[in-house]
Amino acid sequence: LMNSAAELGEYIRTLKRENIRLHIDSHHMNMHDRSALALIRKYKDVLGYVHLSESNRYPIGYGTIDFYDYIAGLSNIAYNGFATVEVIGYPSQDKAAAGCLSALKELEQRYESRIIP
């Protein structure tokens, strides 16, 4: 049983298989991993999937997760795979989706205007 993305990243490395990749999930990483930025950098060689979800499953920005670290980490490693967002349709499905997209674009703009060492 593995509880953290770091534990799974280490395990995947031992397998040495190109068809088995690390799937990070911000909702669960918020509980079990210390730094999204550091984890993304450390496991870039096995990272294959990204799932973004707020701590309370509401739209991004309505919970406690700092998604800046995710955007910075993914940008730092030039991640070009898919990223999905899981969100409760609050206050409606359309507004939740639009709010998440807007928040992610804002985070991306913040990252582009700042340098992360």
C-alpha positions as CSV (number, residue, x, y, z in Angstrom):
1,L,0.0,0.0,0.0
2,M,1.4,3.4,-1.0
3,N,-0.1,6.6,0.3
4,S,2.0,9.3,-1.3
5,A,3.0,10.2,-4.8
6,A,6.6,10.1,-3.7
7,E,6.2,6.5,-2.6
8,L,4.6,5.6,-5.9
9,G,7.2,7.5,-7.9
10,E,10.0,5.5,-6.2
11,Y,8.2,2.3,-6.8
12,I,7.6,3.1,-10.5
13,R,11.3,3.8,-11.0
14,T,12.2,0.3,-9.7
15,L,9.9,-1.2,-12.4
16,K,11.8,0.4,-15.3
17,R,8.8,0.2,-17.6
18,E,7.9,2.9,-20.1
19,N,4.2,2.0,-20.0
20,I,3.8,2.6,-16.2
21,R,3.7,6.2,-15.3
22,L,3.1,8.3,-12.1
23,H,-0.4,9.9,-11.8
24,I,-0.3,12.9,-9.5
25,D,-3.5,14.1,-7.9
26,S,-3.5,17.4,-6.0
27,H,-6.3,16.5,-3.7
28,H,-4.5,13.5,-2.3
29,M,-1.0,15.1,-2.5
30,N,-2.4,17.8,-0.3
31,M,-2.8,15.2,2.4
32,H,0.3,13.0,1.8
33,D,3.1,14.9,0.1
34,R,5.0,18.0,1.3
35,S,5.8,20.0,-1.8
36,A,4.2,19.6,-5.2
37,L,7.0,21.7,-6.8
38,A,9.7,19.5,-5.4
39,L,7.9,16.3,-6.2
40,I,7.1,17.2,-9.8
41,R,10.8,18.1,-10.4
42,K,12.0,14.9,-8.7
43,Y,9.8,12.5,-10.5
44,K,9.6,14.2,-13.9
45,D,11.2,11.1,-15.5
46,V,8.2,8.9,-14.5
47,L,5.4,11.5,-14.5
48,G,2.6,10.7,-16.9
49,Y,-0.7,12.1,-15.7
50,V,-1.9,15.2,-13.7
51,H,-5.2,15.5,-11.9
52,L,-6.0,18.9,-10.3
53,S,-8.6,19.1,-7.7
54,E,-9.1,21.5,-4.8
55,S,-9.0,20.4,-1.2
56,N,-12.8,20.6,-0.9
57,R,-13.5,19.7,-4.6
58,Y,-14.9,23.1,-5.2
59,P,-13.5,25.2,-8.1
60,I,-9.8,26.1,-8.0
61,G,-9.4,28.9,-5.5
62,Y,-12.2,27.9,-3.2
63,G,-10.1,25.6,-1.1
64,T,-6.6,25.5,0.5
65,I,-4.3,24.1,-2.2
66,D,-1.6,26.4,-3.6
67,F,-1.9,25.5,-7.3
68,Y,1.0,27.8,-8.1
69,D,3.4,25.1,-7.2
70,Y,1.8,22.7,-9.6
71,I,1.9,25.2,-12.5
72,A,5.5,26.1,-11.7
73,G,6.6,22.5,-11.4
74,L,4.9,21.4,-14.6
75,S,6.3,24.5,-16.5
76,N,9.8,23.8,-15.0
77,I,9.8,20.3,-16.5
78,A,8.1,21.3,-19.7
79,Y,5.3,18.9,-19.1
80,N,3.3,18.5,-22.3
81,G,0.8,15.8,-21.3
82,F,-2.8,16.0,-20.3
83,A,-4.0,17.6,-17.1
84,T,-7.6,17.1,-15.9
85,V,-9.6,19.1,-13.3
86,E,-12.1,17.5,-11.0
87,V,-14.7,19.9,-9.6
88,I,-18.1,20.0,-7.9
89,G,-20.5,22.0,-10.1
90,Y,-20.6,25.0,-7.7
91,P,-22.4,27.4,-8.2
92,S,-23.2,25.6,-11.5
93,Q,-21.4,23.2,-13.8
94,D,-20.6,26.0,-16.4
95,K,-19.5,28.5,-13.7
96,A,-17.3,25.9,-12.0
97,A,-15.6,25.0,-15.3
98,A,-15.1,28.6,-16.3
99,G,-13.8,29.5,-12.9
100,C,-11.2,26.7,-12.9
101,L,-10.1,27.6,-16.4
102,S,-9.8,31.3,-15.4
103,A,-7.9,30.4,-12.2
104,L,-5.4,28.2,-14.1
105,K,-4.8,30.8,-16.8
106,E,-4.1,33.4,-14.0
107,L,-1.7,31.0,-12.3
108,E,0.1,30.4,-15.7
109,Q,0.4,34.2,-16.2
110,R,1.8,34.6,-12.7
111,Y,4.4,31.9,-13.3
112,E,5.5,33.4,-16.6
113,S,6.1,36.7,-14.9
114,R,8.2,35.1,-12.1
115,I,11.4,33.0,-12.1
116,I,11.4,29.9,-9.9
117,P,14.9,28.7,-9.0
